[in-house]
Amino acid sequence: MSADSSAQSAAVLSVRFLLDADSCPGLLSRLLQPYAKRDLTPDRMWSHRSGETLHVEIAMEAMPSEVVHLVEGNLRQVVGVRSVSRLVRPCLREVA
C-alpha cells in the first residue's frame, strides 16, 4: 500500500446528511442504526416535522471517509426515506 492510499483511507471528513422522510414512529432511531453498527456517534441530529414530512439533519464533524458512502447507502434504504442529500467538506479537527 502506498503512502497516498494509506493516508486517503485514514482521512476523515465533515459530513452532513439532509433527509426528507415520511413522519412515522421509530424513524429517528432507524436513521441512527447505520452509525451505531459502525460504532459512530453523530455530533448533531436535528429534526422538524412539516405535515406528513419529517426533515432530518445528521452531522458528524469527523467521519472516516471510507464509511461515508456506506452510511449514505444505509440511510437511503430506511423505509420511509424519500430523499438523502450529502454535504461533505474536509475535516477541521483532529480525531483522537
N, C-alpha and C positions, 0 to 999 in steps of 0.2 A: 504494500500500500504506500502510495506516495505521500509526501508531507501535505500537499494540497488536498488530497482526498480525505486524509485523516482530519485535517483542520475543518474541512467542509462538513464532515459527519459530526464533529463536535460543536458546530455552530449553533447558536440559539437566536431566536427571532422574537420580536414583539408581535403578537398575533391577536387580532380581534375578529370574532365570528359574529355576524349580524344575521339573525334568523327571523323569519315570519312563519308562524305555525298556527294550527287550529288550537283554540283555547280549550284544553281538556285537563282533567285531574291527572296528576302523575307526570305531566310533560316535562316539567323543570328537572325532576330527578332523573328522568331518562336522558336528558341532554347532558347531564354531568357524568354519566356512565363511561363515555369514551375517555374522559380524563382519569376517572378513578381506576379503570383497569390498566392504565399506564402509570399509575402512582403519581399523577399530576394534580395539582390544586390550582384552579384558576385564581387570578388576583382580583378579578371583578366579575360579577354577574348581575345583570340588570334586566328587569322585565317590565312590560307595560301592556295591559290589555286594552284593545280598542274593538269593542263589539265582540265578534267571534274570533278575532285575530289576536295572537299574542306576539309581541315584538320582543326579542331577546337579544342581549349582547353578552358574550362570554369572552373575557380577555385574559391573556397571560403576558406578562412583561418579558418573560424569558422561557420560551418553549423550545425544546430541542427540534432543530429543523427537520430531522428525519421522521418525526411523528406528525408534523403539521398536516400532510395530506391524508394520513390515516385517521386522525381525529375528524377532519373535514368530511371524509367519506362516511364515517360512522354517524356524524350529525345528519347528513343527507338521508340516511337510512331510517332515522327515527320516524315512527308512524305519526303523521300529522304535520310534519315539517313541509312547508310549501317552498321556501327558498332559503339559501345559505349564501352569504357574501363573506369574503375573507379580506381583511386588511392586514398587510404584513409590512414591517419595517425592521431594519437591523436593531438588535438588542442594545439598549442603552445602559444596562447594568450587568455586573458580573454575577454568575451563578455559583453558589457555594458547592 
